[in-house]
């Protein structure tokens, strides 16, 4: 019997028991769709996080200084001094691979206009910060280097803050209070959205010197450094490490993280989740395979006389084995195809629900399809072998 005829007989057998065939395929359908949906959703989440990290700016290195660590780590007073604005800005001259340097002072504040107020983060920044992070002005203008040098009290409002405080009123030139201190509104930022859960529109930006005066601290604890190119990020990290070690002589006093390191961490975490969830979904495929094994064994018992007749008219052991094996593989292939379609639909629904760009993992599709075929082959082999091994005389006597 040719493979085509065998496939035709297999399809006729499956059609004769439509409900049983569908219920048998259900485990494969659920397994394949789960593998595709879970892996694709995690892959989509990874892409989303990567986009958000990259939207922070290009070729960035983040330096975080921990005063509590270095103040208690050294008795020498010169080594426990805070990192100052002048030292932060001097990094550009001391680190040959640094292109821009943007020290940052962040604190939470009560921002008031008239009778209304909001509680929002306030960032004390330099002009390089806006260039590095891709912030654009919507109304008014950025503050100037003179504003930073003279400690001027000028503020740039995020779009959400401007809407909450002023509504439809033009905020430019108005006076607001930040923790009780008057600031003039110089501009409103263009909408930027959220990055890694941080709302960039619900913030206020002021000159870093004004922020230091408002907080009463000269310490700089966060510094963004932009490398001249992606190729020099690693050398730049080494240069920054040397600069900070010369001051504090204690590696616990600071951390240096590049975008590449953060992306690598995200990649490792998502890979672990992908393997874990993919493995869980793979269990359902094995359960579906056991269902295939069970139903094919039942089928062998039910069709014992048919097997005996086929052998009596000349069917070989290989023909019988091939027939049952093709039936098992066909069940799994049909289940796999339906599962791929269902998994595709699940992925688009879940990613749309999360507000992410739909992304299908084609690797998961291929693996799911091949795995379902392998399940059919593996779990169909024993029933097919059992059917092929039946004695034709005993099979014909079977009732």
C-alpha atoms as a printed R data frame, in Angstrom:
    type eleno elety resid chain resno       x       y      z
1   ATOM     1    CA   UNK     A     1   0.000   0.000  0.000
2   ATOM     2    CA   UNK     A     2   1.392   3.394 -1.021
3   ATOM     3    CA   UNK     A     3   1.813   6.255  1.447
4   ATOM     4    CA   UNK     A     4  -0.972   8.162 -0.320
5   ATOM     5    CA   UNK     A     5  -3.407   5.256  0.079
6   ATOM     6    CA   UNK     A     6  -2.321   4.829  3.695
7   ATOM     7    CA   UNK     A     7  -3.007   8.504  4.397
8   ATOM     8    CA   UNK     A     8  -6.421   8.210  2.704
9   ATOM     9    CA   UNK     A     9  -7.345   5.213  4.885
10  ATOM    10    CA   UNK     A    10  -6.113   7.075  7.975
11  ATOM    11    CA   UNK     A    11  -8.312  10.096  7.179
12  ATOM    12    CA   UNK     A    12 -11.348   7.858  6.619
13  ATOM    13    CA   UNK     A    13 -10.744   6.240 10.005
14  ATOM    14    CA   UNK     A    14 -10.474   9.639 11.720
15  ATOM    15    CA   UNK     A    15 -13.613  10.937  9.996
16  ATOM    16    CA   UNK     A    16 -15.526   7.877 11.151
17  ATOM    17    CA   UNK     A    17 -14.895   8.940 14.751
18  ATOM    18    CA   UNK     A    18 -14.964  12.758 14.485
19  ATOM    19    CA   UNK     A    19 -15.681  13.600 18.129
20  ATOM    20    CA   UNK     A    20 -13.150  11.103 19.475
21  ATOM    21    CA   UNK     A    21 -10.528  12.330 17.021
22  ATOM    22    CA   UNK     A    22 -11.117  15.955 18.023
23  ATOM    23    CA   UNK     A    23 -10.945  15.218 21.745
24  ATOM    24    CA   UNK     A    24  -7.731  13.279 21.149
25  ATOM    25    CA   UNK     A    25  -6.267  16.231 19.246
26  ATOM    26    CA   UNK     A    26  -7.307  18.685 21.973
27  ATOM    27    CA   UNK     A    27  -4.253  18.013 24.120
28  ATOM    28    CA   UNK     A    28  -1.972  18.685 21.144
29  ATOM    29    CA   UNK     A    29  -3.942  21.820 20.207
30  ATOM    30    CA   UNK     A    30  -3.685  23.237 23.730
31  ATOM    31    CA   UNK     A    31  -0.006  22.300 24.033
32  ATOM    32    CA   UNK     A    32   1.085  23.836 20.714
33  ATOM    33    CA   UNK     A    33  -1.004  26.999 21.178
34  ATOM    34    CA   UNK     A    34   0.332  27.426 24.729
35  ATOM    35    CA   UNK     A    35   3.958  27.058 23.636
36  ATOM    36    CA   UNK     A    36   3.512  29.611 20.843
37  ATOM    37    CA   UNK     A    37   1.529  32.088 22.972
38  ATOM    38    CA   UNK     A    38   3.804  31.933 26.034
39  ATOM    39    CA   UNK     A    39   7.086  32.142 24.140
40  ATOM    40    CA   UNK     A    40   5.784  34.880 21.811
41  ATOM    41    CA   UNK     A    41   4.405  36.993 24.674
42  ATOM    42    CA   UNK     A    42   7.710  36.780 26.559
43  ATOM    43    CA   UNK     A    43   9.558  37.613 23.342
44  ATOM    44    CA   UNK     A    44   7.221  40.585 22.831
45  ATOM    45    CA   UNK     A    45   7.821  41.732 26.402
46  ATOM    46    CA   UNK     A    46  11.581  41.545 25.821
47  ATOM    47    CA   UNK     A    47  11.274  43.636 22.644
48  ATOM    48    CA   UNK     A    48   9.147  46.195 24.495
49  ATOM    49    CA   UNK     A    49  11.629  46.503 27.375
50  ATOM    50    CA   UNK     A    50  14.533  46.758 24.921
51  ATOM    51    CA   UNK     A    51  12.769  49.561 23.044
52  ATOM    52    CA   UNK     A    52  12.148  51.419 26.294
53  ATOM    53    CA   UNK     A    53  15.772  51.041 27.409
54  ATOM    54    CA   UNK     A    54  16.997  52.215 24.005
55  ATOM    55    CA   UNK     A    55  14.586  55.182 24.157
56  ATOM    56    CA   UNK     A    56  16.553  56.465 27.166
57  ATOM    57    CA   UNK     A    57  19.220  57.510 24.676
58  ATOM    58    CA   UNK     A    58  22.047  55.917 22.743
59  ATOM    59    CA   UNK     A    59  25.391  54.677 24.092
60  ATOM    60    CA   UNK     A    60  24.579  55.645 27.683
61  ATOM    61    CA   UNK     A    61  26.428  54.674 30.832
62  ATOM    62    CA   UNK     A    62  24.683  55.265 34.169
63  ATOM    63    CA   UNK     A    63  26.783  56.086 37.222
64  ATOM    64    CA   UNK     A    64  25.150  55.839 40.650
65  ATOM    65    CA   UNK     A    65  27.036  56.999 43.743
66  ATOM    66    CA   UNK     A    66  25.941  55.755 47.180
67  ATOM    67    CA   UNK     A    67  26.946  58.259 49.890
68  ATOM    68    CA   UNK     A    68  26.003  55.957 52.783
69  ATOM    69    CA   UNK     A    69  28.420  53.312 51.558
70  ATOM    70    CA   UNK     A    70  31.455  55.497 51.001
71  ATOM    71    CA   UNK     A    71  30.869  57.703 54.054
72  ATOM    72    CA   UNK     A    72  30.977  54.681 56.357
73  ATOM    73    CA   UNK     A    73  33.635  52.806 54.409
74  ATOM    74    CA   UNK     A    74  36.487  55.273 54.967
75  ATOM    75    CA   UNK     A    75  37.677  57.230 57.985
76  ATOM    76    CA   UNK     A    76  39.602  59.675 55.806
77  ATOM    77    CA   UNK     A    77  37.419  62.800 55.499
78  ATOM    78    CA   UNK     A    78  38.764  63.647 52.044
79  ATOM    79    CA   UNK     A    79  37.501  60.320 50.759
80  ATOM    80    CA   UNK     A    80  34.017  60.698 52.293
81  ATOM    81    CA   UNK     A    81  33.283  63.984 50.553
82  ATOM    82    CA   UNK     A    82  30.276  63.969 48.189
83  ATOM    83    CA   UNK     A    83  30.724  63.948 44.442
84  ATOM    84    CA   UNK     A    84  30.198  67.565 43.392
85  ATOM    85    CA   UNK     A    85  28.760  69.164 40.258
86  ATOM    86    CA   UNK     A    86  32.186  70.443 39.242
87  ATOM    87    CA   UNK     A    87  33.656  66.926 39.538
88  ATOM    88    CA   UNK     A    88  30.773  65.479 37.533
89  ATOM    89    CA   UNK     A    89  31.202  68.000 34.717
90  ATOM    90    CA   UNK     A    90  34.977  67.406 34.748
91  ATOM    91    CA   UNK     A    91  34.385  63.779 33.696
92  ATOM    92    CA   UNK     A    92  34.108  64.986 30.108
93  ATOM    93    CA   UNK     A    93  37.723  66.167 30.224
94  ATOM    94    CA   UNK     A    94  39.068  63.238 32.265
95  ATOM    95    CA   UNK     A    95  37.389  60.459 30.261
96  ATOM    96    CA   UNK     A    96  38.531  60.620 26.583
97  ATOM    97    CA   UNK     A    97  35.643  58.425 25.398
98  ATOM    98    CA   UNK     A    98  32.902  60.574 27.005
99  ATOM    99    CA   UNK     A    99  30.880  62.748 24.638
100 ATOM   100    CA   UNK     A   100  28.273  64.234 26.956
101 ATOM   101    CA   UNK     A   101  27.912  64.245 30.748
102 ATOM   102    CA   UNK     A   102  24.608  64.945 32.500
103 ATOM   103    CA   UNK     A   103  24.577  64.955 36.323
104 ATOM   104    CA   UNK     A   104  21.127  64.594 37.849
105 ATOM   105    CA   UNK     A   105  19.519  65.609 41.141
106 ATOM   106    CA   UNK     A   106  16.059  64.134 41.729
107 ATOM   107    CA   UNK     A   107  13.641  64.727 44.605
108 ATOM   108    CA   UNK     A   108   9.897  64.616 45.183
109 ATOM   109    CA   UNK     A   109   8.186  67.959 45.685
110 ATOM   110    CA   UNK     A   110   4.857  69.707 46.093
111 ATOM   111    CA   UNK     A   111   4.343  71.875 43.025
112 ATOM   112    CA   UNK     A   112   1.612  74.503 43.482
113 ATOM   113    CA   UNK     A   113  -0.140  76.998 41.215
114 ATOM   114    CA   UNK     A   114  -2.980  79.072 42.617
115 ATOM   115    CA   UNK     A   115  -5.087  76.752 44.759
116 ATOM   116    CA   UNK     A   116  -4.084  73.603 42.897
117 ATOM   117    CA   UNK     A   117  -1.054  71.434 43.506
118 ATOM   118    CA   UNK     A   118   0.547  68.141 42.481
119 ATOM   119    CA   UNK     A   119   3.116  65.891 44.133
120 ATOM   120    CA   UNK     A   120   5.654  64.991 41.454
121 ATOM   121    CA   UNK     A   121   9.359  64.205 40.964
122 ATOM   122    CA   UNK     A   122  11.542  67.214 40.243
123 ATOM   123    CA   UNK     A   123  14.746  66.739 38.242
124 ATOM   124    CA   UNK     A   124  17.654  69.139 38.529
125 ATOM   125    CA   UNK     A   125  19.485  68.819 35.213
126 ATOM   126    CA   UNK     A   126  21.900  70.398 32.776
127 ATOM   127    CA   UNK     A   127  21.198  71.068 29.085
128 ATOM   128    CA   UNK     A   128  23.075  67.934 28.033
129 ATOM   129    CA   UNK     A   129  20.440  65.882 29.846
130 ATOM   130    CA   UNK     A   130  17.756  66.900 27.345
131 ATOM   131    CA   UNK     A   131  20.014  66.088 24.393
132 ATOM   132    CA   UNK     A   132  21.006  62.681 25.761
133 ATOM   133    CA   UNK     A   133  17.507  61.609 26.766
134 ATOM   134    CA   UNK     A   134  15.754  62.989 23.698
135 ATOM   135    CA   UNK     A   135  13.455  65.469 25.484
136 ATOM   136    CA   UNK     A   136  11.926  68.133 23.254
137 ATOM   137    CA   UNK     A   137  10.307  71.441 24.151
138 ATOM   138    CA   UNK     A   138   6.648  71.945 23.209
139 ATOM   139    CA   UNK     A   139   5.994  75.509 24.414
140 ATOM   140    CA   UNK     A   140   8.397  78.219 25.513
141 ATOM   141    CA   UNK     A   141  12.097  77.360 25.580
142 ATOM   142    CA   UNK     A   142  14.745  75.437 27.494
143 ATOM   143    CA   UNK     A   143  16.576  77.236 30.257
144 ATOM   144    CA   UNK     A   144  20.079  78.409 29.387
145 ATOM   145    CA   UNK     A   145  23.640  77.874 30.636
146 ATOM   146    CA   UNK     A   146  23.344  81.294 32.288
147 ATOM   147    CA   UNK     A   147  20.269  80.096 34.196
148 ATOM   148    CA   UNK     A   148  22.298  77.140 35.478
149 ATOM   149    CA   UNK     A   149  25.317  79.282 36.351
150 ATOM   150    CA   UNK     A   150  23.212  81.914 38.166
151 ATOM   151    CA   UNK     A   151  21.033  79.425 40.100
152 ATOM   152    CA   UNK     A   152  17.960  80.890 38.397
153 ATOM   153    CA   UNK     A   153  14.543  79.654 39.516
154 ATOM   154    CA   UNK     A   154  13.057  78.627 36.166
155 ATOM   155    CA   UNK     A   155  11.051  75.448 35.583
156 ATOM   156    CA   UNK     A   156  10.070  73.289 32.628
157 ATOM   157    CA   UNK     A   157   6.855  71.344 33.127
158 ATOM   158    CA   UNK     A   158   6.051  67.898 31.845
159 ATOM   159    CA   UNK     A   159   2.871  67.748 29.739
160 ATOM   160    CA   UNK     A   160   0.850  66.004 32.467
161 ATOM   161    CA   UNK     A   161   1.941  68.492 35.150
162 ATOM   162    CA   UNK     A   162   1.068  71.450 32.897
163 ATOM   163    CA   UNK     A   163  -2.387  70.002 32.161
164 ATOM   164    CA   UNK     A   164  -3.081  69.251 35.828
165 ATOM   165    CA   UNK     A   165  -2.047  72.683 37.080
166 ATOM   166    CA   UNK     A   166  -3.082  74.997 34.239
167 ATOM   167    CA   UNK     A   167  -5.697  73.155 32.173
168 ATOM   168    CA   UNK     A   168  -6.287  75.249 29.046
169 ATOM   169    CA   UNK     A   169  -4.429  78.265 30.471
170 ATOM   170    CA   UNK     A   170  -1.065  79.221 28.942
171 ATOM   171    CA   UNK     A   171   1.526  78.416 31.638
172 ATOM   172    CA   UNK     A   172   4.504  80.243 30.078
173 ATOM   173    CA   UNK     A   173   5.712  83.030 32.373
174 ATOM   174    CA   UNK     A   174   3.451  81.995 35.265
175 ATOM   175    CA   UNK     A   175   4.841  81.602 38.768
176 ATOM   176    CA   UNK     A   176   4.601  78.282 40.554
177 ATOM   177    CA   UNK     A   177   5.855  77.146 43.943
178 ATOM   178    CA   UNK     A   178   8.126  74.123 44.324
179 ATOM   179    CA   UNK     A   179   8.245  73.180 48.010
180 ATOM   180    CA   UNK     A   180   7.213  76.736 48.797
181 ATOM   181    CA   UNK     A   181   9.853  78.442 46.613
182 ATOM   182    CA   UNK     A   182   8.708  80.556 43.638
183 ATOM   183    CA   UNK     A   183   9.795  79.431 40.150
184 ATOM   184    CA   UNK     A   184   8.926  80.928 36.776
185 ATOM   185    CA   UNK     A   185   7.558  78.527 34.140
186 ATOM   186    CA   UNK     A   186   9.850  78.770 31.135
187 ATOM   187    CA   UNK     A   187   8.422  75.999 29.003
188 ATOM   188    CA   UNK     A   188   6.339  72.856 28.632
189 ATOM   189    CA   UNK     A   189   7.906  69.634 27.345
190 ATOM   190    CA   UNK     A   190   6.557  67.637 24.437
191 ATOM   191    CA   UNK     A   191   4.774  64.453 25.460
192 ATOM   192    CA   UNK     A   192   7.275  61.603 25.866
193 ATOM   193    CA   UNK     A   193   5.302  58.847 27.629
194 ATOM   194    CA   UNK     A   194   6.461  56.191 30.047
195 ATOM   195    CA   UNK     A   195   9.806  54.423 30.017
196 ATOM   196    CA   UNK     A   196  10.282  51.381 32.267
197 ATOM   197    CA   UNK     A   197   7.291  52.435 34.360
198 ATOM   198    CA   UNK     A   198   8.549  56.010 34.849
199 ATOM   199    CA   UNK     A   199   6.175  58.705 33.579
200 ATOM   200    CA   UNK     A   200   8.348  61.301 31.847
201 ATOM   201    CA   UNK     A   201   5.372  63.651 31.418
202 ATOM   202    CA   UNK     A   202   4.571  63.818 35.120
203 ATOM   203    CA   UNK     A   203   7.811  65.576 36.089
204 ATOM   204    CA   UNK     A   204   9.273  69.050 36.495
205 ATOM   205    CA   UNK     A   205  12.760  70.038 35.288
206 ATOM   206    CA   UNK     A   206  14.813  72.832 36.860
207 ATOM   207    CA   UNK     A   207  18.479  73.912 36.626
208 ATOM   208    CA   UNK     A   208  20.660  71.527 38.622
209 ATOM   209    CA   UNK     A   209  22.114  74.385 40.672
210 ATOM   210    CA   UNK     A   210  18.614  75.515 41.696
211 ATOM   211    CA   UNK     A   211  17.839  71.913 42.692
212 ATOM   212    CA   UNK     A   212  20.960  71.784 44.869
213 ATOM   213    CA   UNK     A   213  19.970  75.020 46.606
214 ATOM   214    CA   UNK     A   214  16.397  73.789 47.077
215 ATOM   215    CA   UNK     A   215  17.492  70.473 48.610
216 ATOM   216    CA   UNK     A   216  20.352  71.997 50.581
217 ATOM   217    CA   UNK     A   217  22.820  69.388 49.285
218 ATOM   218    CA   UNK     A   218  25.737  69.678 46.869
219 ATOM   219    CA   UNK     A   219  26.009  65.902 46.388
220 ATOM   220    CA   UNK     A   220  25.569  64.411 42.901
221 ATOM   221    CA   UNK     A   221  24.401  60.810 43.144
222 ATOM   222    CA   UNK     A   222  23.361  60.085 39.554
223 ATOM   223    CA   UNK     A   223  25.303  60.844 36.363
224 ATOM   224    CA   UNK     A   224  24.434  59.952 32.763
225 ATOM   225    CA   UNK     A   225  27.501  59.692 30.538
226 ATOM   226    CA   UNK     A   226  27.159  59.287 26.768
227 ATOM   227    CA   UNK     A   227  29.941  57.505 24.923
228 ATOM   228    CA   UNK     A   228  31.257  58.808 21.609
229 ATOM   229    CA   UNK     A   229  30.234  55.519 19.958
230 ATOM   230    CA   UNK     A   230  28.970  52.057 20.835
231 ATOM   231    CA   UNK     A   231  32.480  50.664 20.360
232 ATOM   232    CA   UNK     A   232  33.944  52.696 23.250
233 ATOM   233    CA   UNK     A   233  31.284  51.954 25.894
234 ATOM   234    CA   UNK     A   234  33.472  49.340 27.602
235 ATOM   235    CA   UNK     A   235  36.597  51.581 27.676
236 ATOM   236    CA   UNK     A   236  34.423  54.450 28.941
237 ATOM   237    CA   UNK     A   237  33.151  52.299 31.813
238 ATOM   238    CA   UNK     A   238  36.772  51.535 32.754
239 ATOM   239    CA   UNK     A   239  37.657  55.250 32.623
240 ATOM   240    CA   UNK     A   240  34.711  56.114 34.892
241 ATOM   241    CA   UNK     A   241  35.692  53.360 37.301
242 ATOM   242    CA   UNK     A   242  39.240  54.753 37.524
243 ATOM   243    CA   UNK     A   243  37.958  58.293 38.157
244 ATOM   244    CA   UNK     A   244  35.662  57.199 40.996
245 ATOM   245    CA   UNK     A   245  38.217  54.821 42.501
246 ATOM   246    CA   UNK     A   246  40.748  57.661 42.702
247 ATOM   247    CA   UNK     A   247  38.244  59.642 44.774
248 ATOM   248    CA   UNK     A   248  36.753  56.954 47.019
249 ATOM   249    CA   UNK     A   249  39.104  53.971 46.760
250 ATOM   250    CA   UNK     A   250  36.099  51.754 47.423
251 ATOM   251    CA   UNK     A   251  34.238  49.872 44.661
252 ATOM   252    CA   UNK     A   252  31.133  49.632 46.880
253 ATOM   253    CA   UNK     A   253  30.764  53.406 46.772
254 ATOM   254    CA   UNK     A   254  29.384  53.443 43.230
255 ATOM   255    CA   UNK     A   255  27.892  51.378 40.423
256 ATOM   256    CA   UNK     A   256  28.472  51.760 36.710
257 ATOM   257    CA   UNK     A   257  25.941  50.232 34.327
258 ATOM   258    CA   UNK     A   258  25.820  50.557 30.552
259 ATOM   259    CA   UNK     A   259  22.766  50.032 28.366
260 ATOM   260    CA   UNK     A   260  24.411  46.906 26.967
261 ATOM   261    CA   UNK     A   261  24.686  45.401 30.469
262 ATOM   262    CA   UNK     A   262  21.063  46.233 31.255
263 ATOM   263    CA   UNK     A   263  19.909  44.727 27.948
264 ATOM   264    CA   UNK     A   264  21.981  41.607 28.659
265 ATOM   265    CA   UNK     A   265  20.325  41.231 32.085
266 ATOM   266    CA   UNK     A   266  16.885  41.636 30.493
267 ATOM   267    CA   UNK     A   267  17.835  39.001 27.916
268 ATOM   268    CA   UNK     A   268  18.901  36.512 30.591
269 ATOM   269    CA   UNK     A   269  15.746  37.044 32.652
270 ATOM   270    CA   UNK     A   270  13.403  36.677 29.676
271 ATOM   271    CA   UNK     A   271  15.284  33.567 28.523
272 ATOM   272    CA   UNK     A   272  14.780  31.951 31.939
273 ATOM   273    CA   UNK     A   273  11.061  32.769 31.849
274 ATOM   274    CA   UNK     A   274  10.823  31.548 28.262
275 ATOM   275    CA   UNK     A   275  12.395  28.192 29.122
276 ATOM   276    CA   UNK     A   276  10.317  27.821 32.281
277 ATOM   277    CA   UNK     A   277   6.943  28.675 30.694
278 ATOM   278    CA   UNK     A   278   7.819  26.837 27.495
279 ATOM   279    CA   UNK     A   279   8.574  23.762 29.592
280 ATOM   280    CA   UNK     A   280   5.240  24.044 31.379
281 ATOM   281    CA   UNK     A   281   3.455  24.314 28.043
282 ATOM   282    CA   UNK     A   282   5.508  21.392 26.754
283 ATOM   283    CA   UNK     A   283   4.071  19.212 29.531
284 ATOM   284    CA   UNK     A   284   0.612  19.668 28.000
285 ATOM   285    CA   UNK     A   285   2.046  18.358 24.725
286 ATOM   286    CA   UNK     A   286   3.248  15.249 26.527
287 ATOM   287    CA   UNK     A   287  -0.210  14.856 28.081
288 ATOM   288    CA   UNK     A   288  -1.646  15.156 24.589
289 ATOM   289    CA   UNK     A   289   0.798  12.488 23.425
290 ATOM   290    CA   UNK     A   290  -0.377  10.136 26.159
291 ATOM   291    CA   UNK     A   291  -3.909  10.749 24.890
292 ATOM   292    CA   UNK     A   292  -2.753   9.743 21.405
293 ATOM   293    CA   UNK     A   293  -1.163   6.592 22.823
294 ATOM   294    CA   UNK     A   294  -4.327   5.688 24.719
295 ATOM   295    CA   UNK     A   295  -6.724   6.199 21.825
296 ATOM   296    CA   UNK     A   296  -4.500   4.346 19.363
297 ATOM   297    CA   UNK     A   297  -4.324   1.352 21.713
298 ATOM   298    CA   UNK     A   298  -8.121   1.405 21.939
299 ATOM   299    CA   UNK     A   299  -8.254   1.638 18.151
300 ATOM   300    CA   UNK     A   300  -6.010  -1.433 17.797
301 ATOM   301    CA   UNK     A   301  -8.361  -3.448 20.022
302 ATOM   302    CA   UNK     A   302 -11.455  -2.208 18.193
303 ATOM   303    CA   UNK     A   303 -10.006  -2.997 14.763
304 ATOM   304    CA   UNK     A   304  -8.424  -6.351 15.541
305 ATOM   305    CA   UNK     A   305 -10.623  -8.215 13.022
306 ATOM   306    CA   UNK     A   306  -9.869  -5.539 10.379
307 ATOM   307    CA   UNK     A   307  -6.156  -6.089 10.965
308 ATOM   308    CA   UNK     A   308  -6.653  -9.839 10.622
309 ATOM   309    CA   UNK     A   309  -8.518  -9.397  7.322
310 ATOM   310    CA   UNK     A   310  -5.841  -7.085  5.929
311 ATOM   311    CA   UNK     A   311  -3.133  -9.569  6.803
312 ATOM   312    CA   UNK     A   312  -5.190 -12.426  5.344
313 ATOM   313    CA   UNK     A   313  -5.427 -10.658  1.958
314 ATOM   314    CA   UNK     A   314  -1.675  -9.949  1.839
315 ATOM   315    CA   UNK     A   315  -0.972  -6.856  3.949
316 ATOM   316    CA   UNK     A   316   2.523  -7.031  5.380
317 ATOM   317    CA   UNK     A   317   3.595  -6.245  8.923
318 ATOM   318    CA   UNK     A   318   5.090  -2.990  7.615
319 ATOM   319    CA   UNK     A   319   1.770  -2.031  5.921
320 ATOM   320    CA   UNK     A   320  -0.187  -2.440  9.179
321 ATOM   321    CA   UNK     A   321   2.425  -0.592 11.181
322 ATOM   322    CA   UNK     A   322   2.544   2.215  8.635
323 ATOM   323    CA   UNK     A   323  -1.256   2.565  8.677
324 ATOM   324    CA   UNK     A   324  -1.518   3.087 12.452
325 ATOM   325    CA   UNK     A   325   1.600   5.239 12.589
326 ATOM   326    CA   UNK     A   326   0.240   7.540  9.853
327 ATOM   327    CA   UNK     A   327  -3.039   7.829 11.779
328 ATOM   328    CA   UNK     A   328  -1.201   8.893 14.946
329 ATOM   329    CA   UNK     A   329   1.010  11.392 13.099
330 ATOM   330    CA   UNK     A   330  -2.011  12.774 11.205
331 ATOM   331    CA   UNK     A   331  -3.861  13.368 14.482
332 ATOM   332    CA   UNK     A   332  -0.873  15.274 15.858
333 ATOM   333    CA   UNK     A   333  -0.255  17.232 12.650
334 ATOM   334    CA   UNK     A   334  -3.880  18.367 12.466
335 ATOM   335    CA   UNK     A   335  -3.772  19.264 16.152
336 ATOM   336    CA   UNK     A   336  -0.495  21.113 15.590
337 ATOM   337    CA   UNK     A   337  -1.895  23.143 12.681
338 ATOM   338    CA   UNK     A   338  -4.997  24.126 14.656
339 ATOM   339    CA   UNK     A   339  -2.787  24.864 17.681
340 ATOM   340    CA   UNK     A   340  -0.559  27.173 15.609
341 ATOM   341    CA   UNK     A   341  -3.597  29.158 14.448
342 ATOM   342    CA   UNK     A   342  -4.988  29.350 17.987
343 ATOM   343    CA   UNK     A   343  -1.585  30.299 19.430
344 ATOM   344    CA   UNK     A   344  -1.212  33.026 16.807
345 ATOM   345    CA   UNK     A   345  -4.622  34.468 17.755
346 ATOM   346    CA   UNK     A   346  -3.847  34.250 21.498
347 ATOM   347    CA   UNK     A   347  -0.549  36.064 21.011
348 ATOM   348    CA   UNK     A   348  -2.081  38.942 19.059
349 ATOM   349    CA   UNK     A   349  -4.878  39.288 21.626
350 ATOM   350    CA   UNK     A   350  -2.551  39.275 24.658
351 ATOM   351    CA   UNK     A   351  -0.001  41.665 23.139
352 ATOM   352    CA   UNK     A   352  -2.723  44.051 21.969
353 ATOM   353    CA   UNK     A   353  -4.260  43.888 25.439
354 ATOM   354    CA   UNK     A   354  -0.885  44.845 26.949
355 ATOM   355    CA   UNK     A   355  -0.478  47.657 24.420
356 ATOM   356    CA   UNK     A   356   2.653  46.130 22.882
357 ATOM   357    CA   UNK     A   357   3.546  45.655 19.251
358 ATOM   358    CA   UNK     A   358   2.395  42.163 18.157
359 ATOM   359    CA   UNK     A   359   5.363  39.855 17.651
360 ATOM   360    CA   UNK     A   360   5.167  36.162 16.796
361 ATOM   361    CA   UNK     A   361   8.077  33.915 17.681
362 ATOM   362    CA   UNK     A   362   8.521  31.879 14.509
363 ATOM   363    CA   UNK     A   363  10.986  29.673 16.353
364 ATOM   364    CA   UNK     A   364   8.164  28.710 18.736
365 ATOM   365    CA   UNK     A   365   5.910  27.941 15.743
366 ATOM   366    CA   UNK     A   366   8.522  25.668 14.158
367 ATOM   367    CA   UNK     A   367   9.415  23.985 17.462
368 ATOM   368    CA   UNK     A   368   5.740  23.472 18.351
369 ATOM   369    CA   UNK     A   369   4.980  21.972 14.944
370 ATOM   370    CA   UNK     A   370   8.007  19.650 14.961
371 ATOM   371    CA   UNK     A   371   7.365  18.665 18.562
372 ATOM   372    CA   UNK     A   372   3.744  17.753 17.791
373 ATOM   373    CA   UNK     A   373   4.951  15.623 14.851
374 ATOM   374    CA   UNK     A   374   7.512  13.966 17.101
375 ATOM   375    CA   UNK     A   375   4.841  13.285 19.722
376 ATOM   376    CA   UNK     A   376   2.702  11.546 17.077
377 ATOM   377    CA   UNK     A   377   5.656   9.471 15.928
378 ATOM   378    CA   UNK     A   378   6.822   8.564 19.435
379 ATOM   379    CA   UNK     A   379   3.443   7.765 20.990
380 ATOM   380    CA   UNK     A   380   2.093   6.140 17.826
381 ATOM   381    CA   UNK     A   381   5.007   3.764 17.482
382 ATOM   382    CA   UNK     A   382   3.988   1.314 20.224
383 ATOM   383    CA   UNK     A   383   0.316   0.929 19.147
384 ATOM   384    CA   UNK     A   384   1.435   0.567 15.513
385 ATOM   385    CA   UNK     A   385   3.980  -2.088 16.508
386 ATOM   386    CA   UNK     A   386   1.355  -3.904 18.575
387 ATOM   387    CA   UNK     A   387  -1.117  -3.874 15.662
388 ATOM   388    CA   UNK     A   388   1.552  -5.132 13.255
389 ATOM   389    CA   UNK     A   389   2.477  -7.979 15.621
390 ATOM   390    CA   UNK     A   390  -1.040  -9.444 15.850
391 ATOM   391    CA   UNK     A   391  -1.432 -13.040 14.661
392 ATOM   392    CA   UNK     A   392  -3.833 -12.974 11.680
393 ATOM   393    CA   UNK     A   393  -5.660 -16.172 12.744
394 ATOM   394    CA   UNK     A   394  -6.171 -14.957 16.298
395 ATOM   395    CA   UNK     A   395  -7.188 -11.542 14.960
396 ATOM   396    CA   UNK     A   396  -9.880 -13.081 12.719
397 ATOM   397    CA   UNK     A   397 -11.281 -15.005 15.700
398 ATOM   398    CA   UNK     A   398 -11.547 -11.767 17.734
399 ATOM   399    CA   UNK     A   399 -15.103 -10.613 18.499
